[in-house]
Amino acid sequence: MAKDDDDVWRAIVDNYGDRPELEEPPATVVSPEPSGADELLGRPEVQRPEERTWEEPDSDWTTDRFVPPPPPPLPTTTPDRQAAWIGVFGSPAVLLVFLILGISLPQLIAYALVAAFVGGFVYLVVTMTREPRDPDDDGAVL
């Protein structure tokens, strides 16, 4: 370090913790009095906090509430896609329940449930749209 750097560093360390001296704030704050110009300009009259009164509203607050419009109906899908989704989620659920309860399924029903799962999955993959999504679409609807 150079001699100048040492002097600068020493000045910083020597002045560390010093606080600037501030003037005392004024003891009283005077609020502006309303003038005739305020009335001409349509400004509300200034009231001191001790002069303010809180009045009950004239109308019932429940009558002024916002009532949103009814929501749009839930989207539906075709029956074949519904059956595919039931096969994808329903078949493993049934197999899991029977496995947990210790109930033995006939082989034919177990194979049918596995086939429903695989068939539903394949159907959903085959019928997917091939075109890519719009990259600017984040799913928000206004």
N, C-alpha and C positions, 0 to 999 in steps of 0.2 A: 504494500500500500504506500502511496505517496504521502508526503507531509501534508498536502492539502486535504487529502481524504481523511487523514487522522484528525485534522482540525474540524472538519465538517462532522465527523462522527462524534467527536467530543462535545461539540455544540448541541447535537441532537440529544445526547445522553444527559448533558447538564440541564437542558430545558424540558426534559421529560417530566410530566406531571404538573407543569405550570398551567394555571388556568387563567384565561383572560378575565379581566374584571369588567363586569357588566353594570350598567346603571340600574338602579332600582326601578321596577315598573310603577306606573302611576297608581296611587292608592284607590282612586275611584274611577270608574268608567262611566261616562255620561252617554246615555242613549240619545239618539237624535229625536227631536220633537217633530211631530208632523207639521208640515207647512201647507199653505194654501195651494202650492204647486202640486203637492201630492194628491189633493182632492181633484184637481183639474185633470191630472194624468190618469186618474182611476186607480191609484195605488191604495192598497188597504191601509186602514188606520193602524198605527203602531200601538200595541198595548203592552204595558209592563206585565211581567209574570204574575204579580200579585193582583192585577186587575182582570186577568183572564178568567172566564168561567166556562165550564164544560157543560154543554147542554146535550140532552138526549136527542138523537135524530128524530125527525118528524115521521119517517116511515119505518115500517118493520123491516129489519135487516134481512129477513128471509125472503121477502118479495123482490129484493134487488139483486139476488144472487144470479150468477151466470149459470145457465143451463146448457150444457154442451149438446150438440146434435147427436142423434142416435148413431152408434158406430156402424160401419158398413158390415155386411154379412161376412162370415168367415169363408175363406176360399174353399172350394170343393174340388175334388178330382174325379176322374172316371172310375167306374167300379173295378175295372181290371187293375188299375194302379193301386186301389185300396186293397184288393185281394193280395197283390204282390207285397205291400207293406205289412199286411197281417201275416203273410208267410214268413217275412224276414224277421219280424219281432215276436209274433205269436208262437211260432213253432219252437224256438229255443226256450221261450218262457214256459210252455207246457212241458217240455222235456225236463227242464230244471225243477219245476214243481213236483213232478212225479219222481224225480231222482231224490229230492230232499225228503219227500214223504215216504220213500222206500217202496213205492208201488211199482210193480213190474208191468210194463206195457207189452202187449202182444207185438211180436216182431214186425208184422205188417204195418201196424199203426206207427211204430217208431220209424220205420223206413219212409212212410208217407210224410211224417213230420219233417224228416231230414230233406226229402225231395221237395217239400213245400218251401223250406228255407232256401235251398239252392236255386229252385225255379224262380222264386220271387226275386232273389238277388240278381240272377241273370236277366230276368225281364226288365228290372229297373235300370240295369246298366245298358242294355240294348236300346231302350227307349229314351235314354238321355239325349238332350240336345247336343248337337255336335259343334255349334257355333260358340265362340268364346263370349264371356260376359263383357258388357261395356265396362272399360276400366275406370270410367268416371262415375259409375253407379256404386254408391256406398250403401244402398238400401234405404236411404231416407226418403220419405214421401211427405211432401208439403201439401 
